[in-house]
Amino acid sequence: MNFINYFYFKNRNSKLIIFFSILGLLPFFFGLIDLLLNKDNLFFVINLPKYYGSIILTFLGAVYWGIILNDSKDLITEKVKAFIICWSIIPSLWSGLILIFNHNITIIILALCFVIVQFVDEFIIKYLKFPIWYLFLRRSLTISVTSILIFSYFLVKNI
């Protein structure tokens, strides 16, 4: 399967999801640029990659909550449903803990959380009907986000 086949779309909504997902990287980049250029006098009062990343991590868990709510035909087994319901709240709990602590290491922990969520996505996709491009998109976004977060950590480490 070549690279272009990953981006085969059946409808306009698929294109919109990818478009908005890529746009969703902009706050990470803006926060990183702010850390690079304005280390001593940050434009954003907060560490934007950390706070925005926590919001996105929560969203990634909430996706699974929505999947369970929309399983009206009972296509998912009860055992998998129980796992997904429990899993759907874990990223938001992690995000809350990350935001509670005001230590730079929480940026690395956040990056690690994104990697864990990606591994769970790779596992759960066997039980759910996601389009092939979704997993490829998630992989690309996870690599981008974790790279930005790790780079942000090294920028704020000495602040």
C-alpha positions as a Markdown table, in Angstrom:
| # | Residue | x | y | z |
|---|---|---|---|---|
| 1 | Met | 0.0 | 0.0 | 0.0 |
| 2 | Asn | 1.6 | 3.3 | -1.0 |
| 3 | Phe | 1.4 | 6.6 | 0.8 |
| 4 | Ile | -1.5 | 8.0 | -1.3 |
| 5 | Asn | -3.7 | 5.1 | -0.4 |
| 6 | Tyr | -3.7 | 6.2 | 3.3 |
| 7 | Phe | -5.5 | 9.4 | 2.2 |
| 8 | Tyr | -8.3 | 7.8 | 0.3 |
| 9 | Phe | -11.5 | 9.5 | 1.3 |
| 10 | Lys | -15.0 | 8.4 | 0.7 |
| 11 | Asn | -16.7 | 11.7 | 1.7 |
| 12 | Arg | -16.0 | 15.4 | 2.4 |
| 13 | Asn | -16.3 | 14.8 | 6.2 |
| 14 | Ser | -13.1 | 12.7 | 6.1 |
| 15 | Lys | -11.3 | 15.6 | 4.5 |
| 16 | Leu | -12.7 | 18.0 | 7.1 |
| 17 | Ile | -11.5 | 15.8 | 9.9 |
| 18 | Ile | -8.0 | 15.7 | 8.5 |
| 19 | Phe | -8.0 | 19.4 | 7.8 |
| 20 | Phe | -9.1 | 20.4 | 11.3 |
| 21 | Ser | -6.7 | 17.8 | 12.9 |
| 22 | Ile | -3.8 | 19.4 | 11.1 |
| 23 | Leu | -5.0 | 22.9 | 12.1 |
| 24 | Gly | -5.1 | 21.6 | 15.7 |
| 25 | Leu | -1.3 | 21.4 | 15.6 |
| 26 | Leu | -1.1 | 25.2 | 15.3 |
| 27 | Pro | -1.5 | 26.0 | 19.0 |
| 28 | Phe | 1.4 | 23.6 | 19.7 |
| 29 | Phe | 3.5 | 25.4 | 17.1 |
| 30 | Phe | 2.6 | 28.8 | 18.4 |
| 31 | Gly | 3.5 | 27.9 | 21.9 |
| 32 | Leu | 6.8 | 26.4 | 20.7 |
| 33 | Ile | 7.7 | 29.5 | 18.7 |
| 34 | Asp | 6.8 | 31.6 | 21.8 |
| 35 | Leu | 9.1 | 29.5 | 23.9 |
| 36 | Leu | 11.9 | 29.8 | 21.3 |
| 37 | Leu | 11.6 | 33.6 | 20.6 |
| 38 | Asn | 10.4 | 35.0 | 24.0 |
| 39 | Lys | 12.0 | 32.8 | 26.6 |
| 40 | Asp | 12.3 | 35.6 | 29.1 |
| 41 | Asn | 9.1 | 37.4 | 28.3 |
| 42 | Leu | 6.6 | 34.9 | 27.1 |
| 43 | Phe | 3.7 | 36.2 | 25.0 |
| 44 | Phe | 1.4 | 33.5 | 26.3 |
| 45 | Val | 1.1 | 33.6 | 30.1 |
| 46 | Ile | 1.0 | 29.8 | 30.2 |
| 47 | Asn | 3.1 | 27.1 | 28.6 |
| 48 | Leu | 0.7 | 26.7 | 25.7 |
| 49 | Pro | 1.9 | 23.3 | 24.5 |
| 50 | Lys | 1.3 | 21.9 | 28.0 |
| 51 | Tyr | -2.1 | 23.3 | 28.5 |
| 52 | Tyr | -3.4 | 22.8 | 25.0 |
| 53 | Gly | -1.9 | 19.3 | 25.0 |
| 54 | Ser | -3.8 | 18.5 | 28.1 |
| 55 | Ile | -7.1 | 19.6 | 26.4 |
| 56 | Ile | -6.3 | 17.5 | 23.4 |
| 57 | Leu | -5.4 | 14.5 | 25.5 |
| 58 | Thr | -8.8 | 14.7 | 27.2 |
| 59 | Phe | -10.4 | 14.9 | 23.8 |
| 60 | Leu | -8.7 | 11.7 | 22.7 |
| 61 | Gly | -10.3 | 9.9 | 25.6 |
| 62 | Ala | -13.7 | 11.4 | 25.0 |
| 63 | Val | -13.7 | 10.1 | 21.4 |
| 64 | Tyr | -14.1 | 6.6 | 22.9 |
| 65 | Trp | -17.0 | 7.8 | 25.2 |
| 66 | Gly | -18.7 | 8.9 | 22.0 |
| 67 | Ile | -18.1 | 5.6 | 20.3 |
| 68 | Ile | -19.8 | 3.7 | 23.1 |
| 69 | Leu | -22.8 | 6.1 | 23.1 |
| 70 | Asn | -23.2 | 5.6 | 19.3 |
| 71 | Asp | -23.1 | 1.8 | 19.4 |
| 72 | Ser | -26.8 | 1.4 | 19.0 |
| 73 | Lys | -26.5 | -1.8 | 17.0 |
| 74 | Asp | -24.4 | -3.5 | 19.7 |
| 75 | Leu | -21.5 | -4.2 | 17.4 |
| 76 | Ile | -19.0 | -4.1 | 20.2 |
| 77 | Thr | -18.8 | -6.9 | 22.7 |
| 78 | Glu | -19.6 | -6.2 | 26.4 |
| 79 | Lys | -16.1 | -6.9 | 27.5 |
| 80 | Val | -14.6 | -4.4 | 25.0 |
| 81 | Lys | -17.3 | -1.9 | 25.9 |
| 82 | Ala | -16.3 | -2.0 | 29.5 |
| 83 | Phe | -12.7 | -1.5 | 28.7 |
| 84 | Ile | -13.5 | 1.4 | 26.4 |
| 85 | Ile | -15.7 | 3.1 | 29.0 |
| 86 | Cys | -13.0 | 2.8 | 31.6 |
| 87 | Trp | -10.3 | 3.9 | 29.1 |
| 88 | Ser | -12.3 | 6.9 | 27.9 |
| 89 | Ile | -11.8 | 8.8 | 31.2 |
| 90 | Ile | -8.2 | 7.9 | 31.9 |
| 91 | Pro | -6.7 | 10.5 | 29.6 |
| 92 | Ser | -8.7 | 13.3 | 31.3 |
| 93 | Leu | -7.5 | 12.1 | 34.7 |
| 94 | Trp | -4.0 | 12.2 | 33.5 |
| 95 | Ser | -4.5 | 15.7 | 32.1 |
| 96 | Gly | -5.9 | 16.9 | 35.4 |
| 97 | Leu | -2.9 | 15.6 | 37.2 |
| 98 | Ile | -0.5 | 17.1 | 34.7 |
| 99 | Leu | -2.1 | 20.6 | 35.1 |
| 100 | Ile | -2.2 | 20.3 | 38.9 |
| 101 | Phe | 1.6 | 20.1 | 39.2 |
| 102 | Asn | 3.7 | 23.1 | 38.2 |
| 103 | His | 6.9 | 21.2 | 37.3 |
| 104 | Asn | 8.5 | 21.1 | 33.9 |
| 105 | Ile | 8.7 | 17.3 | 33.9 |
| 106 | Thr | 5.0 | 17.2 | 33.5 |
| 107 | Ile | 5.6 | 18.2 | 29.8 |
| 108 | Ile | 7.5 | 14.9 | 29.3 |
| 109 | Ile | 4.8 | 13.0 | 31.2 |
| 110 | Leu | 2.2 | 14.6 | 28.8 |
| 111 | Ala | 4.3 | 13.5 | 25.8 |
| 112 | Leu | 4.4 | 10.0 | 27.3 |
| 113 | Cys | 0.6 | 10.0 | 27.8 |
| 114 | Phe | 0.1 | 10.8 | 24.1 |
| 115 | Val | 2.3 | 7.8 | 23.2 |
| 116 | Ile | 0.3 | 5.5 | 25.5 |
| 117 | Val | -3.0 | 6.8 | 24.0 |
| 118 | Gln | -1.6 | 6.0 | 20.6 |
| 119 | Phe | -0.7 | 2.4 | 21.6 |
| 120 | Val | -4.2 | 2.0 | 22.9 |
| 121 | Asp | -5.6 | 3.3 | 19.6 |
| 122 | Glu | -3.5 | 0.8 | 17.8 |
| 123 | Phe | -4.9 | -2.0 | 20.0 |
| 124 | Ile | -8.6 | -0.9 | 20.0 |
| 125 | Ile | -8.8 | -0.3 | 16.3 |
| 126 | Lys | -9.0 | -4.1 | 15.9 |
| 127 | Tyr | -12.4 | -4.0 | 17.6 |
| 128 | Leu | -13.8 | -0.9 | 16.0 |
| 129 | Lys | -14.5 | 0.2 | 12.5 |
| 130 | Phe | -12.2 | 3.1 | 11.9 |
| 131 | Pro | -11.1 | 4.1 | 8.4 |
| 132 | Ile | -7.5 | 3.2 | 7.6 |
| 133 | Trp | -6.6 | 6.9 | 7.2 |
| 134 | Tyr | -7.6 | 7.6 | 10.8 |
| 135 | Leu | -4.9 | 5.5 | 12.3 |
| 136 | Phe | -2.3 | 6.9 | 9.9 |
| 137 | Leu | -3.5 | 10.5 | 10.8 |
| 138 | Arg | -3.3 | 9.7 | 14.5 |
| 139 | Arg | 0.2 | 8.3 | 14.2 |
| 140 | Ser | 1.4 | 11.4 | 12.3 |
| 141 | Leu | -0.2 | 13.8 | 14.8 |
| 142 | Thr | 1.2 | 11.8 | 17.8 |
| 143 | Ile | 4.7 | 12.0 | 16.4 |
| 144 | Ser | 4.3 | 15.8 | 15.8 |
| 145 | Val | 2.8 | 16.5 | 19.2 |
| 146 | Thr | 5.3 | 14.4 | 21.2 |
| 147 | Ser | 8.2 | 16.0 | 19.3 |
| 148 | Ile | 6.9 | 19.5 | 20.1 |
| 149 | Leu | 6.3 | 18.6 | 23.7 |
| 150 | Ile | 9.8 | 17.1 | 24.2 |
| 151 | Phe | 11.4 | 20.1 | 22.5 |
| 152 | Ser | 9.3 | 22.4 | 24.7 |
| 153 | Tyr | 10.5 | 20.6 | 27.7 |
| 154 | Phe | 14.2 | 21.4 | 26.8 |
| 155 | Leu | 13.3 | 25.0 | 26.2 |
| 156 | Val | 11.5 | 25.5 | 29.6 |
| 157 | Lys | 13.8 | 23.3 | 31.6 |
| 158 | Asn | 16.0 | 26.2 | 32.7 |
| 159 | Ile | 13.3 | 28.8 | 33.1 |
